[in-house]
Amino acid sequence: MTHRSWLVAALVLGASIPARAQQIGMVVPVAEERLVRQAAFTLWWPEYERLIREFKHHTPPETGGIGLPEPRPDDFYNDIQILGRVLNPPLGQVALYGVTTEGDLFQGLFVVRQNRAWPLVNRVDPASFRQDFTNAYVDAVNALLEREEVRTESPQAALSLARFMVEVFYNFDYRYLPGSVDSLTFAELNLVRVLQSTDEIPQGVRRFDPDNGNALLYGKIPERVQGTVTPPRVQTGAEGEYVVTFYTWHPIVGELKRWEIRLSDGRFTALKDQTIEKWSSYTVENF
C-alpha cells in the first residue's frame, strides 16, 4: 500500500460515488490533458502536502509514521488521473474533464477553454464528499453560461441544461472498474439518472458471479412510491422563464428525489431538491 493509500485509509474516506447517465469519452487530446493535469496539480498540491504533514504530525510515535515519506510534487503530479471527457456538454465551446487522484483523495470537474483550465466542481476536503449541491456550484455554472453566452430559447433547451447540471455534478467521476460485475450492472449500481417512471429503477435478481453462487438483489420499490414518478416537465413563464421538474434515482444511497429548477434568460435562478423516499437499493447474497 502506498503512502497515499495509507492517508486515504487513515482519513476514513468512503468509497467514491461514481455515477453518470452523461457519456464520458476516454479519448483525451494531449494538449488539453496537460492543461487539466497542471490545473489540478496547482489546485490540489498545497492541500495534499498539508494533509500529509498534518497526518504525520498526529501519528503516534509507536507506529513509526507508517512509513510515510515526505510528499513529492512529481509523485503527486503523476498520480493525477484524467477519467475522461464529458461528451456534448450544452455549455458552449468548452470541454469538461473528470479528474481524480490515487485513492480518490481529490476529485474535480475541470473546464477547458482554449489555453486555460479551471475547476467547475472541486472536492478537496475528504469530509465533504457528500455530493451536496452548493450555491458555489450554481454560481460557477451560471458564470460559465454567462461567459459562453448560452441562452435557453426553448423548453427542450431548458430541460437539457437542467438535466445536465444535475447529472454531471453527481456523475463526472464515473468510470468502469473491471471486476466480476459487468459494465451494465456497474452503471445500474452507481449512475444517478433522470427518470421517466419508477419502471426504470432496477428490480429483481441479477446473478453476476455464478462460479461462487453470488447474486445481486435489487431492493423492492416501496408501494407508496409506485406511480409517484412522472416524466420530466417544463413549464414556460413570462420573459423567458422556465420551470423544470423531474425525478432522479440515486442508487448508491437508495434515494428518490424530486427536482424543481428555475431558469431565466439561460441562468439558474432557483433550485430545490426534495427526498421523496429512501430504501435499500440492492444487496449481495450468497446462494
Buried (B, 14 or more C-beta within 10 A) or exposed (E): EBBBEBBBEBBEBEEBBBBBBBEBEEEBEEEBBEBBBEBBBEBBBEEBBEBBEEBBEEBEEEEEBBEBEEBEEEBBBEBBBBBBBBEEBBBEEBBBBBBBBBBBBBBBBBBBBEEEBBBBBBBBEBEEBEBEBEEEBBEBBBEBBEEBEBBBEEBEBBBBBBBBBBBBBBBBBBBBEEEEBEEEBBBBBBBBBBBEEBEEBBEEEBEBBEEEEBBBBBBEBBEEBEEBBBEBEBEEEEEBBBBBBBBBBBBBEBBBBBBBBBBBBBBBBEBEBEEBEEEEBBEEEEE
